[in-house]
Amino acid sequence: MARRNAAEVMAGLLVLIVAGGFLAYALATSGAASVPGYRLSAEFDHIDGLTAGSDVRMAGVKVGSVVDTSIDPKTYLAVVDFTVQKDIQLPKDSSASIASQSLLGGKYLSLVPGGSETMIPAGGRVTITQGSVSLEDLLGKFIFSVTDLVSSLQKTGQKSAAPGPGSGP
């Protein structure tokens, strides 16, 4: 009986070691690890789906990671702290926006460099921002606009189908 328990414990340990190896491999190859670099921040009106650990991308290439998200208690704006690779310097007039990886979700911070000669220092702030676009809001607006269009077409059709004054048998 003791041999059976020892064998079960050893098998369990082996399974845990293999699972840990797979986890380490997945983290190492997925690009989910944070990118070392200097820290910046930006304020947004909404950051739906952006979390710590999300990618920071420039021209589609990962150049950093989101470190933290919080709310500014004075302005009620979302504050995003993120890192950017040390070899990439952002001009003062650069912009940041929240973008979707796909229709199914997954958000990242997209950076677009500006043309200014002055660079944002480490610990600085990107001031030109655009918050995330909610797919639900867009679908709602589309549905309401189609409904309004259909109802206006129906009203127009009823007016043209109604007999005019002086017409009749």
C-alpha positions in Angstrom: 0.0 0.0 0.0 2.8 2.4 0.9 4.5 1.6 -2.5 1.3 2.5 -4.3 1.0 5.8 -2.6 4.7 6.7 -3.2 4.2 5.8 -6.9 1.1 8.1 -7.1 3.0 10.9 -5.5 5.9 10.5 -7.9 3.6 10.4 -10.9 1.9 13.6 -9.6 5.2 15.4 -9.2 6.2 14.4 -12.7 3.0 15.8 -14.1 3.5 19.1 -12.2 7.1 19.4 -13.5 6.0 18.8 -17.1 3.2 21.3 -16.7 5.6 23.8 -15.3 7.9 23.3 -18.2 5.1 23.9 -20.7 4.1 27.0 -18.8 7.6 28.4 -18.9 7.9 27.6 -22.6 4.6 29.3 -23.4 5.6 32.4 -21.5 9.0 32.6 -23.1 7.7 32.2 -26.7 4.4 34.1 -26.5 5.9 37.6 -26.1 3.8 38.1 -23.0 6.8 39.0 -20.9 7.2 42.7 -20.2 9.6 44.7 -22.3 12.3 46.5 -20.4 12.6 50.2 -21.1 11.7 53.6 -19.9 8.3 54.4 -18.4 5.7 56.8 -19.9 2.0 57.5 -19.2 -1.1 58.6 -21.0 -4.7 59.6 -20.0 -7.7 58.3 -21.8 -11.5 58.8 -21.5 -12.0 55.0 -21.6 -9.7 52.0 -21.9 -12.2 49.1 -22.2 -10.2 45.8 -22.1 -6.7 47.2 -21.7 -5.0 45.7 -18.7 -1.5 45.5 -17.2 0.6 43.2 -19.4 -1.1 44.3 -22.6 1.2 45.1 -25.6 2.4 48.5 -26.6 2.9 48.6 -30.3 4.3 50.9 -32.9 3.6 50.1 -36.6 2.3 46.7 -35.4 5.6 45.8 -33.7 5.7 45.2 -29.9 7.9 48.0 -28.4 6.7 47.9 -24.8 4.1 46.7 -22.2 1.3 48.2 -20.2 2.5 48.3 -16.5 -0.5 49.7 -14.7 -3.9 51.2 -15.2 -5.7 53.5 -12.7 -8.1 56.4 -12.4 -7.1 60.0 -11.8 -9.4 61.1 -8.9 -9.4 64.7 -10.1 -10.1 64.3 -13.8 -11.8 60.9 -13.7 -9.7 59.8 -16.7 -8.0 56.5 -17.0 -4.2 56.7 -16.6 -2.1 54.1 -18.4 1.5 53.6 -17.3 3.6 51.7 -19.9 7.2 51.0 -20.9 8.9 51.7 -24.3 12.1 50.1 -25.4 15.1 52.3 -24.5 16.3 52.6 -28.1 13.0 54.2 -29.2 12.6 57.9 -28.5 9.1 59.3 -28.9 8.6 62.9 -30.2 6.5 65.3 -28.0 3.6 65.3 -30.5 3.3 61.5 -30.6 -0.2 60.0 -30.1 -1.5 56.9 -28.3 -4.7 55.1 -28.9 -6.4 51.9 -27.7 -6.8 49.4 -30.6 -8.3 45.9 -30.9 -6.3 42.9 -31.8 -9.3 41.3 -33.4 -13.1 41.3 -33.4 -13.1 38.9 -30.5 -11.3 41.3 -28.2 -7.8 41.8 -26.9 -6.7 45.4 -26.7 -3.3 47.0 -27.0 -1.8 50.5 -26.8 -0.9 51.8 -30.3 1.7 54.5 -30.5 2.1 56.8 -33.5 5.3 59.0 -33.5 5.0 62.7 -34.3 7.4 65.0 -36.1 8.6 67.2 -33.3 12.3 67.7 -32.6 11.7 67.5 -28.9 11.4 64.0 -27.3 9.3 62.9 -24.4 11.6 62.2 -21.4 11.4 59.1 -19.3 8.5 59.5 -16.9 6.8 61.9 -19.3 3.3 61.8 -20.7 1.8 61.3 -24.1 -0.8 64.0 -24.4 -2.6 63.2 -27.7 -4.8 60.2 -27.0 -7.8 58.4 -28.3 -9.8 55.9 -26.1 -11.0 52.6 -27.2 -14.0 52.2 -29.5 -16.7 49.9 -28.1 -18.0 47.4 -30.6 -21.3 47.3 -28.7 -21.8 51.0 -29.1 -21.0 50.9 -32.8 -23.5 48.1 -33.3 -26.1 49.9 -31.4 -25.6 53.1 -33.4 -25.8 51.1 -36.6 -29.0 49.3 -35.6 -30.7 52.6 -34.6 -29.6 54.3 -37.9 -31.0 51.4 -39.9 -34.2 51.5 -37.9 -34.5 55.3 -38.5 -33.8 54.9 -42.2 -36.4 52.2 -42.6 -39.0 54.2 -40.7 -38.3 57.3 -42.8 -38.6 55.3 -46.0 -41.9 53.9 -44.8 -43.2 57.4 -44.2 -42.0 58.6 -47.6 -43.7 55.5 -49.2 -47.0 56.2 -47.4 -47.0 59.9 -48.6 -46.4 59.0 -52.2 -49.0 56.2 -52.2 -51.7 58.5 -50.7 -53.9 60.1 -53.4 -53.4 63.8 -54.0 -56.1 66.5 -53.7 -58.5 66.6 -56.7 -57.6 63.1 -57.8 -60.2 60.5 -57.6 -62.8 58.7 -59.6 
